[in-house]
Amino acid sequence: MWFESNSEHPLTALITGGSVGLGLAMARDLASAGWRVFICARTEADLKAAVEHEPRLTAIHADVTSEADRTRMFAEIARQTGGRPLDCLINNAAIVQAHDYQNPFTLKADRARLEIEINLAAPIEMIRLYLARRQDAPQTKAAIVNVGTPGALFPLDANLLYSATKSGLHMFTLGLRRHLAGSVVKVIEVFPPALDTGLARQLDVASQAANGPDVIAAVARETVAGILDGVEIIRPHAEARQICAAFPDPDPAFVEQINAGVKRRAGWDSE
């Protein structure tokens, strides 16, 4: 078990996009395990409904693409926890849009930027803020959880930007795990299957219809169990395990060999 309960105060987690779907299901399971769970989302109505259904959750209305909202959110959580740092950050917020770069609809306007900001830039900035706030805090066990997708491992034609942004987040996760190796912060990546959460409204996903509320709940349970145990790679469904198995991880020794030839120059971190 990576996380152990504390008799003085409950463990704390923030789940972005935690008002609906898999995010809300994970929030419920963590709350049931005794955690204090903060959820954030852009849609106030969804947050209100989530808290009405699960009063143990604490909702914060915030847009993760907004620097001001990110800063305010961490400050509000610190205020409510007496300055104690979050034990777990779960980057779950995402959007999925259809794209076709031979279609005039895709070509007439920038439909990529928001997807890049929500799916890739925002989680990276959330992680930076999370780690910055932990710098001077007691070195207790913690975790950063990035919710990815098996579609990060290969190109998805219908939702090219989702595949590309999640691929970027996957690579960032691999690198971040190297940066934080040996620290008290676990870096965890989750590969859920296509779930019927309403996320992919512009797409027709063959396997999605079978993955309704019961599967979402089961995926959440397995994911939360993995987080509590500090499992670094969580594939919480047979579909996800099958797809991921077709794309094996790179050879660690070869990765080490390549990285040995790329070093930061002295003074890179001076203003």
KACORLIN-V131950 format. One record per helix or strand. SS is the DSSP state (H for helix, E for strand). FROM is the first residue (numbers start at 1). TO is the last residue. If there is no record, write none. Layout:
BEGIN
ss:from:to
SS:FROM:TO
SS:FROM:TO
END
This chain:
BEGIN
ss:from:to
E:12:16
H:21:32
E:36:41
H:44:53
E:57:61
H:67:80
E:88:91
H:104:107
H:113:134
E:142:147
H:150:153
H:160:179
E:185:190
H:208:210
H:213:229
E:233:234
H:238:245
H:252:259
END
